[in-house]
Amino acid sequence: MRPSPLFLAFAAVSTLQAQVTVPALDPGGLAATLKSRTWVIIEFGGPSCVPCVRMQPILGELQAHFGTRALVRNFYVTQHPAEARAHKVMAMPTQVVFDPSGKEVARHIGFWPKADFLEALGKAGLK
Protein backbone atom coordinates (compact mmCIF):
# COMPACT_ATOMS: atom_id res chain seq x y z
CA MET A 1 0.00 0.00 0.00
CA ARG A 2 1.38 3.40 -0.99
CA PRO A 3 1.15 6.37 1.39
CA SER A 4 -1.26 9.09 0.31
CA PRO A 5 0.15 12.39 -1.07
CA LEU A 6 -1.39 14.20 1.89
CA PHE A 7 0.48 11.95 4.33
CA LEU A 8 3.75 12.52 2.47
CA ALA A 9 3.27 16.30 2.52
CA PHE A 10 2.50 16.23 6.25
CA ALA A 11 5.56 14.07 6.94
CA ALA A 12 7.80 16.46 4.96
CA VAL A 13 6.52 19.51 6.86
CA SER A 14 6.85 17.74 10.21
CA THR A 15 10.42 16.75 9.38
CA LEU A 16 11.35 20.31 8.42
CA GLN A 17 9.80 21.70 11.59
CA ALA A 18 11.63 19.11 13.69
CA GLN A 19 14.94 20.24 12.16
CA VAL A 20 14.45 23.87 13.17
CA THR A 21 16.13 24.52 16.48
CA VAL A 22 16.20 27.78 18.33
CA PRO A 23 19.46 28.15 20.25
CA ALA A 24 19.45 28.50 24.01
CA LEU A 25 21.62 31.20 25.53
CA ASP A 26 23.65 31.23 28.71
CA PRO A 27 23.80 34.49 30.72
CA GLY A 28 26.82 35.79 28.77
CA GLY A 29 25.16 34.94 25.49
CA LEU A 30 21.99 36.72 26.57
CA ALA A 31 23.92 39.88 27.43
CA ALA A 32 25.82 39.78 24.12
CA THR A 33 22.64 39.13 22.11
CA LEU A 34 20.88 42.08 23.70
CA LYS A 35 23.80 44.28 22.61
CA SER A 36 23.74 42.97 19.01
CA ARG A 37 22.03 46.09 17.60
CA THR A 38 19.32 43.98 15.94
CA TRP A 39 15.80 42.89 16.85
CA VAL A 40 15.86 40.16 19.49
CA ILE A 41 13.08 37.79 20.52
CA ILE A 42 13.81 35.81 23.68
CA GLU A 43 11.61 33.07 25.02
CA PHE A 44 12.25 32.70 28.73
CA GLY A 45 11.18 29.13 29.43
CA GLY A 46 12.52 25.65 29.84
CA PRO A 47 13.13 22.46 27.90
CA SER A 48 10.54 20.49 29.88
CA CYS A 49 7.84 23.18 30.05
CA VAL A 50 4.96 21.97 27.83
CA PRO A 51 3.88 25.41 26.50
CA CYS A 52 7.57 26.24 25.92
CA VAL A 53 8.04 23.07 23.87
CA ARG A 54 4.88 23.89 21.89
CA MET A 55 6.34 27.32 21.11
CA GLN A 56 9.53 25.92 19.54
CA PRO A 57 8.14 25.36 16.02
CA ILE A 58 6.64 28.87 16.05
CA LEU A 59 9.94 30.39 17.19
CA GLY A 60 11.74 28.47 14.46
CA GLU A 61 9.27 29.74 11.88
CA LEU A 62 9.76 33.31 13.11
CA GLN A 63 13.54 32.95 12.82
CA ALA A 64 13.14 31.65 9.26
CA HIS A 65 10.66 34.42 8.41
CA PHE A 66 12.80 37.29 9.70
CA GLY A 67 16.20 35.82 8.77
CA THR A 68 19.00 38.23 9.65
CA ARG A 69 16.55 41.00 10.66
CA ALA A 70 15.99 39.36 14.06
CA LEU A 71 17.56 36.89 16.45
CA VAL A 72 15.18 34.38 18.04
CA ARG A 73 16.60 32.63 21.08
CA ASN A 74 15.64 30.60 24.15
CA PHE A 75 16.78 31.33 27.68
CA TYR A 76 16.20 28.58 30.22
CA VAL A 77 14.77 30.06 33.39
CA THR A 78 15.29 26.88 35.40
CA GLN A 79 19.03 26.92 34.67
CA HIS A 80 19.53 30.67 35.18
CA PRO A 81 16.86 31.95 37.61
CA ALA A 82 18.75 35.10 38.69
CA GLU A 83 18.96 36.43 35.14
CA ALA A 84 15.30 35.59 34.54
CA ARG A 85 14.35 37.56 37.66
CA ALA A 86 16.47 40.48 36.41
CA HIS A 87 14.23 40.52 33.31
CA LYS A 88 11.10 40.35 35.52
CA VAL A 89 10.11 36.91 34.27
CA MET A 90 7.47 35.48 36.58
CA ALA A 91 6.07 32.59 34.49
CA MET A 92 7.11 30.24 31.72
CA PRO A 93 7.06 30.79 28.87
CA THR A 94 7.50 34.54 28.67
CA GLN A 95 8.40 35.96 25.27
CA VAL A 96 10.15 39.32 25.29
CA VAL A 97 10.89 41.40 22.19
CA PHE A 98 13.74 43.90 22.18
CA ASP A 99 14.29 46.53 19.49
CA PRO A 100 17.79 47.16 18.03
CA SER A 101 18.59 49.62 20.83
CA GLY A 102 17.97 46.87 23.40
CA LYS A 103 14.70 48.38 24.64
CA GLU A 104 11.88 45.97 25.51
CA VAL A 105 8.99 46.69 23.12
CA ALA A 106 6.66 43.70 23.66
CA ARG A 107 6.03 40.98 26.22
CA HIS A 108 3.70 38.01 26.35
CA ILE A 109 3.20 35.25 28.91
CA GLY A 110 2.12 31.76 27.86
CA PHE A 111 1.58 30.13 24.49
CA TRP A 112 1.56 32.79 21.76
CA PRO A 113 -0.14 31.78 18.51
CA LYS A 114 1.96 32.66 15.48
CA ALA A 115 -0.57 35.07 13.92
CA ASP A 116 -0.89 37.02 17.18
CA PHE A 117 2.90 36.98 17.63
CA LEU A 118 3.44 38.38 14.12
CA GLU A 119 0.80 41.05 14.70
CA ALA A 120 2.51 42.19 17.92
CA LEU A 121 5.92 42.20 16.21
CA GLY A 122 4.52 44.36 13.41
CA LYS A 123 3.03 46.82 15.92
CA ALA A 124 6.41 46.96 17.67
CA GLY A 125 8.07 47.83 14.33
CA LEU A 126 9.53 44.51 13.19
CA LYS A 127 8.13 43.82 9.74
N, C-alpha and C positions, 0 to 999 in steps of 0.2 A: 504494500500500500504506500502510495506516495503522499508526502505531506502537502497540505493545501498551500496555495500561494500566500494566503493571509497568515498562516502559521509561520511560514518562512520570513515574511516581512516583520512580524512581531519578534521573532527570534533574532533577526538582524538588529533591530532597534534596541532590544534588551541587551544584546552583546555590546553594542556601542556605548550605551549608557553605563554598563558595568565597567567599561574601560576608563571612563572619565573619573579621575580622582582629583579632589580638591586638597591641596597640601595643608598640613597642620603646622602651625608655627609654634616655636618656643618663645619665651618672653623677649629674647634678643631679636628674634625674627619679627615679632609683632612690632617692636619699637622701630626697627629698620623699615618695615613695610609702611608704617604710618608716616614715615619721613620720605617716602618714595616720590612725592610730587605727582601722584596719579590718583584716580579714584580707587578706593579700597572698600571692599565688602568683607566684613569679618562675621563668621558665625561663631558665637561663643556657645559651645555645647560640649558634647562628649561622644566617644565612639560607641557607647552602649545605650545612649539615650534614644528611644524609639523615634520621637519627632525629629531629632537631629539626623538620624540615619535616613529618614524619609526625605529630608531636605537635600541630601547629597546629590541626587540626580538633577535637581533644580539648580543647585549651585554650580554644578558642572556645565549645565546648559547656559547659565548666565555667563560663565567664564568664556565659553565658546562664542556666545553672542557678542560680547564686548571685546574679546580679543585683548589687544594691548592697551585698550582704553581704560581697563579696570583690572585690579587684582582681586580675585575671590579666594579667600582663605578660611580655614578652620582654626579655632583656638580652643584647646581642651580645658575647660573650666576645672574639671576634677583633678587635672595634673598641675594646674597653675592657679589656685584659688585667689592668691593675693592680687595677681594682675587682673583677674576677672573682677574682683571687688573694686579695684582702682578705676575700672571702666563702668562701674555701677551696674554690673550684671547680677540680677537677682533670681533669674530662672533660665532654664535651658529648654530649647535653644533661644538665644537672643541674637538677632541679626542687626549689625550696626554698619551704617554706610558713612564713609568719610570722604569729603571732597579733596581735591588735590592739595589744598592748604593744610589738610589734617583735621579740619573741623568736622565734627559729627553733624550730619544733615538729615539722617533718618534712623529710626530704631523700631524694631518690631520684636515681640516676644511670642514664641510658639511657632507652629507650622505656618509658613507663608506661601500661599499658592503663587505659582509663577506669574500669572497675569497681574495679580495685585502687587507683587514684588516689582515687576517691570513698570507698572504705573507709578509707584512710589519713587522709583529711581528716576523716571522721567520728570516728575515734579521736583525732585532734588537737583535736576540739571544734567544727569547722565543719560544721554540719548544714544 
